[in-house]
């Protein structure tokens, strides 16, 4: 399993990329249900962060595919 620090760095980089190159999808990140914890005190671990990172990658990939962006 990847370290939490590495995952957080990757999440930061991909969200920065979205913010600067794809602002049309960046604005929707705060509405993503993955970022809204269901429990009052959710446990954040490497598995949760990895799932979130993968969802960001999929979002970006899907956006590029549907808008034919290289």
Secondary structure, DSSP 8 states (H G I E B T S, - for coil): ---HHHHHHHHHHHHHHHHHH-HHHHTTGGG-GGGS-SSTT----HHHHHHHHHHHHHHHHHHHHHHT--
